[in-house]
Amino acid sequence: MKPSHFLSVCAWATLACAGPAAAQQTANEDARAERGERRASVDPYIEASQVLMAELSPGDDVVTYTQVAAGVDASLTGRNNGGSVSVRYERNIAYGDDMRDSDTVSGVARGYATVVPRTLTIEGGALAARTRVDGNGGATLNPLVGDDSESRIYSAYAGPNLHTRAGDVEVNANYRIGYTRVEAPDALVLEPGENPVDVFDESLAQSAGFHLGTKPGEPLPIGLGVGGGWVQEDVSNLDQRVRDRFVRGDVQVPVGRSLAVVGGVGYEDVEVSSRDAVRDADGNPVIGDDGRFVTDKSAPREIAYDVSGLIWDVGVMWRPSTRTALEAHVGRRYDSTTYYGTFAWAPNARSNVNVAVYDTVSGFGGLLNSALADLPTEFSAARNALSGDFTGCVGSDEGADCLAGVLGSVRSSVFRSRGIAASYGVRLGRIDTGVGAGYQRRKFIAAPGTVLESANGVVDEAYWVNYYLNARLGRNAGFGANAYASRIDSGFAADGEVLVLGASAAYRRSITDRLSARAAVAIDHLDSEATVEDYTSASALLGLRYDF
């Protein structure tokens, strides 16, 4: 690759630019647009099943329930528009008093629409998922049906992207607005006298960024750029607010046909603030009907984090071919050393590896909106073979992408999030399979003198791995499997460690062109230091599915 083929350094890693995977996705979309390709598939379905769930430990209860569901999996790839959606509504009808009826909507969507070809697009995404929330605020996907600690997470974002040129100068700009809500039980079931877990309620996150840059050789031997951005997230819990503003300049120096040294310097102002909770006559915080602290709107805003000053980073960009891209940076941000980067490798047309290292300050909603924006626009969603829940992972030609790390905690406090996420996806004939794994460290930020003060400086760590497989067994049969493992080490309690393991498998056989029979099995295990005994259950399903 010639040095002049390098892309300009982006305004800042978390805002105005995309990693190699996203860049490859854009290139794929442009190529399809040039060829005039248009592909569309819409697959609606209904299901009716009977489910048996047996508690293996510590008890031996057995319950059965009827599951009815309707959903659609759709994908569109065209000259000017594209996207994918997988959404499912499920009704579980219980028998007896051991569990309750439940309704669930789960799914994920991501897409774009072109307003001005090759110049202006509108993109968006959405998520609905179930999680299990522990007493330390940690959350894990794949909760058991009827679990008292079940919560629902909803998130969506949208915004325009501008890409154009003014002579030799490449111009990029974007704006994004996103909303996230967590519907948790009115209060997590805690022992008498325990402090309530401040579960995230809702937030509105906005971001905007711009970047002007030239490529090496157009017209100077080096590439130059300037950019800036603004981020704000308003969290309803105690009126928490994250505000980040920055401006910086960048330089890109080619040192070979496929290698360049990059660097940037600028100024950034980051502030986190909140209000206190309403206090009763004894000075205790007041808890609302939803189990969350009641915000004292009359109280002054308290500063929890205020860092401003010089920011900088240096790094390398290595792109030896159209199938390999590496970008790694080290620098100074948030008044400390920062590391971030991406790696994308497609050894062949059937497989893909992606790695991302990140460092950001945000709330739960802002982090989830950003993760949705990083998903590809053409994908197939991985679902639990028995419950039908979205597992947090999607598979695509660009590899596998998983959201499990982002959903690892639903505490409302703002945090600094640092971690790594890696994925591998491969298509082998009629088999699609992939695995995602990662680590995330959240250090919470809270204002002194407020009810959240005890959270300041507390660290949560999460480790996770997800695996999925979909296989077509001839014209009339199919097989699917999922496996997951996650571990949360919470600093909010001495017994804050939670380990969750599980796996599911399903077989589908066509009866007619549209009607098929389904069978599935699953096993789930929860090991929490907060409980006296571990919990293990096994489930089995038999049902019918009709595809329209």
C-alpha positions in Angstrom: 0.0 0.0 0.0 1.4 3.4 -0.9 1.8 5.9 2.0 -0.7 8.3 0.3 -3.4 5.7 0.8 -3.4 6.2 4.6 -6.5 7.7 6.1 -6.1 11.0 8.0 -5.8 10.7 11.7 -9.2 11.1 13.3 -10.2 13.9 15.7 -10.2 11.6 18.7 -10.6 7.9 19.0 -14.0 7.8 20.7 -15.8 10.3 18.6 -15.1 11.5 15.1 -13.6 8.4 13.6 -14.2 4.7 13.1 -11.8 1.8 13.7 -10.5 -0.5 11.0 -13.6 -2.8 11.2 -16.0 0.1 10.6 -13.7 1.5 7.9 -13.8 -1.9 6.2 -17.6 -2.0 6.5 -17.8 1.5 4.8 -15.5 0.2 2.0 -17.8 -2.8 1.5 -20.9 -0.5 1.3 -19.1 1.7 -1.2 -18.1 -1.3 -3.3 -21.7 -2.6 -3.4 -23.0 0.9 -4.3 -20.6 1.0 -7.2 -21.9 -2.4 -8.5 -25.5 -1.3 -7.9 -26.1 -4.4 -5.7 -29.3 -4.6 -3.7 -30.1 -7.5 -1.4 -33.1 -7.7 0.9 -34.5 -10.4 3.1 -37.4 -10.3 5.5 -38.2 -13.4 7.6 -41.1 -13.0 10.0 -42.1 -16.0 12.2 -44.3 -17.2 15.0 -43.5 -19.9 17.5 -45.4 -22.0 20.1 -43.4 -24.2 22.6 -43.7 -26.1 25.8 -40.7 -25.6 28.2 -39.6 -27.6 31.2 -37.2 -26.1 33.7 -35.6 -28.2 36.5 -33.7 -26.8 39.4 -30.7 -29.0 39.9 -29.2 -27.2 42.9 -29.7 -26.2 45.7 -33.3 -27.5 45.3 -35.1 -29.8 43.0 -38.1 -27.9 41.8 -39.5 -28.6 38.3 -41.8 -26.1 36.5 -43.3 -26.0 33.1 -44.6 -23.1 31.1 -45.9 -22.3 27.6 -43.9 -20.0 25.4 -45.5 -18.1 22.5 -43.4 -15.7 20.4 -43.4 -13.6 17.2 -40.4 -12.0 15.6 -38.7 -10.9 12.4 -35.2 -11.0 11.1 -34.6 -8.6 8.3 -31.6 -7.3 6.3 -31.3 -4.7 3.5 -28.2 -3.9 1.5 -28.6 -1.4 -1.3 -27.0 1.4 -3.2 -28.0 4.1 -0.7 -29.5 2.3 2.3 -28.7 -0.6 4.4 -29.3 -2.2 7.8 -30.3 -5.2 9.8 -32.9 -5.9 12.5 -33.7 -8.9 14.7 -36.6 -8.3 17.1 -38.7 -10.8 19.0 -41.8 -10.6 21.3 -42.2 -13.4 23.7 -45.0 -14.4 26.2 -44.4 -17.0 28.8 -47.5 -18.4 30.4 -46.7 -20.1 33.8 -48.5 -22.9 35.5 -48.8 -22.9 39.3 -47.4 -20.5 41.8 -43.7 -21.2 41.4 -43.2 -18.6 38.6 -45.1 -15.7 37.1 -46.2 -14.9 33.6 -43.9 -12.6 31.7 -43.6 -10.6 28.5 -40.3 -9.8 26.8 -39.2 -7.8 23.8 -35.6 -8.4 22.8 -33.5 -7.5 19.7 -31.0 -5.3 18.0 -31.1 -3.1 15.0 -28.5 -1.0 13.1 -28.8 0.8 9.8 -28.1 3.9 7.6 -29.9 5.9 4.9 -28.2 8.1 2.4 -29.4 11.7 2.0 -26.7 12.8 -0.4 -24.7 10.0 -2.0 -21.2 9.7 -0.7 -21.7 12.9 1.3 -24.4 12.8 3.9 -26.0 9.8 5.7 -28.3 9.2 8.6 -27.5 6.3 10.8 -29.2 4.7 13.9 -29.4 1.7 16.1 -31.5 0.2 18.9 -31.3 -2.5 21.5 -33.7 -4.3 23.8 -32.4 -7.0 26.2 -33.0 -8.8 29.5 -30.4 -9.0 32.2 -30.1 -10.4 35.7 -29.0 -7.8 38.3 -27.1 -8.8 41.4 -27.1 -7.1 44.8 -23.8 -5.4 43.9 -25.2 -3.8 40.7 -23.5 -6.3 38.4 -25.6 -7.4 35.4 -25.4 -10.6 33.3 -27.3 -11.5 30.2 -29.3 -14.7 29.8 -31.4 -14.5 33.0 -33.8 -17.3 33.9 -37.4 -16.8 33.0 -39.3 -15.4 36.0 -36.1 -14.3 37.8 -36.9 -11.7 40.5 -33.7 -9.9 39.7 -34.5 -9.5 36.0 -34.2 -6.1 34.4 -34.9 -4.7 30.9 -32.5 -2.5 29.0 -33.6 -0.3 26.1 -31.3 1.9 24.1 -31.5 3.8 20.8 -29.4 6.4 19.0 -29.5 8.3 15.7 -27.6 11.1 13.9 -26.1 12.4 10.6 -22.6 11.8 9.3 -21.0 14.2 6.8 -18.1 13.2 4.6 -16.9 15.4 1.7 -13.8 17.1 0.3 -12.7 20.7 -0.2 -9.7 20.4 -2.6 -7.1 18.3 -0.8 -8.8 18.6 2.5 -11.0 15.7 3.7 -13.9 16.9 5.8 -15.7 14.7 8.3 -18.4 15.7 10.8 -21.1 13.9 12.8 -23.7 14.3 15.5 -25.4 11.6 17.6 -28.2 11.6 20.1 -29.1 8.6 22.2 -31.5 7.5 24.9 -31.1 4.6 27.3 -33.4 3.2 30.0 -33.2 0.4 32.5 -36.4 -1.0 33.9 -35.3 -2.8 37.0 -37.4 -4.3 39.8 -38.8 -1.6 42.2 -36.0 -2.6 44.4 -33.4 -5.3 44.3 -34.2 -7.7 47.0 -31.7 -6.9 49.8 -31.4 -8.0 53.4 -32.8 -5.6 56.1 -30.5 -2.7 56.8 -28.5 -3.0 53.6 -28.1 0.1 51.5 -30.1 0.1 48.2 -28.2 -0.4 44.9 -28.5 2.8 42.9 -29.6 1.2 39.6 -29.4 3.3 36.5 -32.7 4.8 35.4 -32.4 6.7 32.1 -30.0 9.1 30.3 -29.8 11.3 27.2 -26.4 11.2 25.5 -25.2 13.6 22.8 -22.0 13.9 20.9 -20.7 16.0 18.0 -17.3 15.9 16.3 -15.5 17.3 13.2 -12.1 16.7 11.5 -10.3 18.4 8.7 -7.3 16.7 7.3 -5.0 16.0 4.4 -3.4 12.7 3.4 0.4 12.4 3.0 1.4 13.5 -0.5 -1.7 15.7 -0.9 -0.1 18.2 -1.1 2.5 17.9 1.7 4.8 14.9 2.3 3.0 14.4 5.7 -0.7 14.4 6.6 -2.0 17.2 8.8 -5.4 17.5 10.5 -7.4 19.5 13.1 -10.5 18.5 14.9 -12.7 18.9 17.9 -15.6 17.4 19.7 -18.2 17.7 22.4 -19.9 15.0 24.5 -22.6 15.3 27.1 -24.6 12.7 28.9 -27.4 13.7 31.3 -28.3 10.8 33.7 -31.6 11.1 35.5 -30.3 9.6 38.8 -29.3 12.6 40.9 -29.0 14.8 37.8 -25.6 13.4 37.0 -23.9 15.0 34.0 -20.8 14.2 32.0 -19.5 17.0 29.8 -16.4 16.6 27.6 -15.0 19.2 25.2 -11.8 19.0 23.2 -9.8 20.4 20.3 -6.6 19.0 18.8 -4.2 18.9 15.9 -2.8 15.8 14.3 0.2 14.8 12.1 0.9 11.6 10.1 4.4 10.8 9.0 4.9 7.9 6.5 8.0 5.8 7.3 7.4 3.1 4.7 4.9 1.8 2.2 2.5 0.5 4.8 3.6 2.1 8.1 3.2 5.6 9.5 3.9 7.3 12.8 1.0 9.5 14.0 0.6 11.9 16.9 -1.6 14.7 18.2 -1.8 17.4 20.8 -4.7 19.5 22.0 -6.8 20.7 24.9 -9.6 19.0 26.7 -12.0 19.9 29.5 -13.9 17.1 31.2 -16.4 17.6 34.0 -18.6 15.3 36.0 -21.2 16.7 38.4 -24.4 15.7 40.2 -26.9 16.8 42.9 -27.6 15.2 46.2 -30.6 13.1 47.3 -33.5 14.5 49.3 -32.9 13.9 53.0 -35.4 13.1 55.7 -35.5 14.7 59.2 -32.7 12.3 60.3 -30.5 13.1 57.4 -31.1 9.8 55.6 -31.6 9.8 51.8 -35.2 9.4 50.6 -35.9 6.3 48.4 -38.7 6.7 45.8 -41.4 4.2 44.8 -39.1 2.8 42.1 -36.3 2.0 44.6 -34.0 4.8 43.5 -32.8 7.9 45.4 -35.1 11.0 45.0 -33.1 13.9 43.6 -33.0 17.1 45.5 -33.7 19.6 42.6 -33.1 22.5 44.9 -29.6 21.4 45.9 -26.6 23.0 44.2 -24.7 20.9 41.6 -21.6 19.3 43.1 -18.4 18.7 41.1 -17.2 15.1 41.2 -14.5 15.3 38.5 -12.9 18.3 36.8 -9.9 17.8 34.6 -8.7 20.2 32.0 -5.5 20.9 30.2 -3.1 19.5 27.6 -3.8 16.2 26.0 -1.5 14.3 23.6 -0.8 10.9 22.1 1.6 9.2 19.7 1.2 5.9 17.9 1.6 3.9 14.7 -0.7 3.0 11.8 0.2 -0.2 10.0 -1.8 -1.3 6.9 0.1 -3.8 4.8 -2.9 -4.8 2.8 -6.6 -4.3 2.5 -7.2 -7.2 4.8 -5.0 -6.0 7.7 -5.1 -2.8 9.7 -3.5 -1.9 13.1 -3.6 1.4 14.9 -2.1 1.7 18.4 -1.7 4.9 20.6 -0.3 5.9 24.0 -0.7 9.3 25.5 -2.0 11.6 28.2 -5.7 12.1 28.9 -8.0 12.3 32.0 -4.9 13.5 33.9 -3.2 10.1 33.5 -1.7 7.8 30.9 -4.1 6.4 28.3 -3.9 3.6 25.8 -6.2 2.8 22.9 -6.2 1.1 19.5 -7.7 -1.3 17.1 -6.7 -4.3 15.0 -8.6 -5.9 12.2 -7.4 -8.9 10.2 -9.3 -10.8 7.5 -7.0 -13.8 6.6 -9.5 -14.8 3.9 -13.0 -13.9 2.7 -14.6 -16.2 5.2 -13.0 -15.2 8.5 -12.3 -12.0 10.5 -10.5 -11.0 13.7 -11.1 -7.7 15.5 -9.5 -6.3 18.6 -10.2 -3.0 20.3 -8.6 -1.3 23.3 -10.5 1.7 24.8 -10.4 4.3 27.5 -13.3 6.7 28.1 -15.3 8.6 30.8 -19.1 8.2 30.5 -22.3 6.9 32.0 -23.9 3.6 31.3 -26.1 5.0 28.5 -23.4 6.8 26.7 -21.2 3.7 26.7 -24.0 1.6 25.4 -24.9 4.0 22.6 -21.3 4.0 21.4 -21.2 0.2 21.4 -24.4 0.1 19.3 -22.8 2.6 16.8 -19.8 0.3 16.4 -22.0 -2.7 15.3 -22.0 -3.5 11.6 -25.1 -2.7 9.5 -25.3 -6.2 8.0 -25.4 -9.0 10.6 -27.3 -11.9 12.1 -28.1 -11.8 15.8 -27.1 -14.7 18.1 -30.0 -15.8 20.3 -30.3 -18.2 23.2 -31.5 -21.4 21.7 -34.1 -22.0 24.4 -35.3 -18.7 25.7 -34.9 -16.7 22.5 -33.1 -13.9 24.3 -30.6 -11.8 22.4 -27.2 -13.0 23.7 -25.4 -9.7 23.0 -23.5 -10.9 20.0 -23.9 -10.5 16.3 -22.1 -12.1 13.4 -21.3 -10.5 10.1 -18.8 -10.5 7.2 -16.7 -8.1 9.3 -16.5 -10.7 12.2 -18.3 -11.1 15.5 -19.3 -8.2 17.8 -20.5 -8.5 21.3 -22.0 -6.1 23.9 -21.6 -8.3 26.9 -18.9 -6.1 28.5 -20.9 -3.0 28.2 -23.9 -4.5 29.9 -21.7 -5.8 32.9 -23.0 -3.2 35.4 -26.2 -1.1 35.7 -25.1 1.2 38.5 -26.0 4.8 37.8 -22.7 6.3 38.8 -20.5 7.8 36.0 -17.3 5.9 35.5 -14.0 5.7 33.7 -14.1 2.6 31.5 -11.0 0.9 30.3 -10.8 -2.5 28.7 -10.2 -4.7 25.7 -12.7 -6.6 23.5 -11.7 -9.2 20.9 -13.8 -11.3 18.5 -13.3 -13.9 15.8 -15.9 -15.0 13.2 -15.8 -17.5 10.4 -18.1 -18.9 7.7 -17.3 -22.5 6.7 -19.7 -23.5 4.0 -23.1 -23.9 5.8 -21.6 -23.1 9.2 -21.4 -19.6 10.8 -19.6 -19.5 14.1 -17.8 -16.9 16.2 -16.5 -16.1 19.6 -16.1 -12.9 21.5 -14.2 -12.2 24.7 -13.2 -9.2 26.8 -12.2 -7.5 30.0 -13.5 -4.2 31.3 -12.5 -2.1 34.4 -14.9 0.6 35.6 -13.7 3.1 38.2 -16.7 5.0 39.5 -16.8 8.8 39.9 -19.0 10.5 42.5 -19.2 13.9 44.2 -18.1 14.2 47.9 -20.9 15.1 50.3 -23.6 13.4 48.2 -25.3 10.0 48.7 -23.1 8.6 46.0 -19.9 9.6 47.7 -19.2 6.0 48.8 -19.0 4.9 45.2 -16.2 7.3 44.3 -13.1 5.4 43.4 -14.7 2.0 43.7 -13.6 -0.4 40.9 -15.7 -3.1 39.2 -14.0 -5.6 36.9 -15.8 -7.8 34.4 -14.5 -10.7 32.3 -16.7 -12.4 29.7 -16.7 -14.8 26.7 -19.5 -15.7 24.3 -19.7 -18.3 21.6 -22.3 -18.9 18.9 -22.7 -21.4 16.1 -25.4 -21.7 13.4 -25.3 -24.6 10.9 -27.6 -25.6 8.0 -28.0 -29.4 7.8 -29.1 -29.9 4.3 -32.3 -28.2 2.9 -34.6 -29.2 5.7 -32.7 -29.0 9.0 -30.6 -26.7 11.1 -28.6 -26.6 14.3 -27.7 -23.7 16.6 -25.7 -23.4 19.8 -24.6 -20.7 22.3 -22.3 -20.7 25.3 -21.4 -17.9 27.7 -19.3 -17.3 30.7 -18.9 -14.1 32.7 -17.3 -13.1 36.0 -17.9 -9.8 37.8 -15.6 -8.7 40.7 -17.3 -5.8 42.3 -15.6 -3.5 44.8 -18.9 -2.5 46.3 -19.1 -5.5 48.6 -16.7 -8.0 50.2 -18.8 -10.7 48.6 -19.1 -9.0 45.2 -17.8 -11.9 43.0 -20.4 -13.4 40.6 -19.7 -16.2 38.1 -22.3 -17.1 35.5 -22.0 -20.0 33.1 -24.4 -21.5 30.6 -24.9 -23.2 27.2 -27.8 -24.0 25.0 -28.4 -26.0 21.8 -31.3 -26.3 19.4 -32.3 -28.5 16.5 -34.9 -27.5 13.8 -36.5 -29.8 11.3 -38.8 -28.7 8.5 -42.3 -30.4 8.3 -43.5 -28.3 5.4 -42.1 -25.4 3.4 -43.0 -23.0 6.2 -43.7 -25.2 9.3 -40.9 -26.7 11.3 -40.4 -28.5 14.6 -37.9 -27.3 17.3 -36.2 -29.0 20.2 -33.7 -27.3 22.5 -31.8 -27.9 25.8 -30.0 -25.5 28.1 -28.1 -25.5 31.3 -27.3 -22.4 33.4 -25.2 -22.0 36.6 -24.9 -19.0 39.0 -22.1 -18.9 41.6 -22.4 -15.7 43.8 -20.6 -15.0 47.0 -23.6 -13.0 48.1 -25.7 -16.2 48.3 -25.3 -19.2 50.6 -25.7 -21.7 47.9 -25.0 -21.8 44.2 -27.8 -22.2 41.7 -27.9 -24.6 38.7 -30.8 -25.3 36.4 -31.5 -27.3 33.2 -34.2 -26.6 30.6 -35.7 -28.3 27.6 -38.1 -27.2 24.9 -40.3 -28.7 22.3 -42.3 -26.6 19.9 -43.4 -25.5 16.4 -42.3 -22.5 14.3 -44.1 -21.1 11.2 -42.1 -18.9 8.9 -44.1 -16.5 6.7 
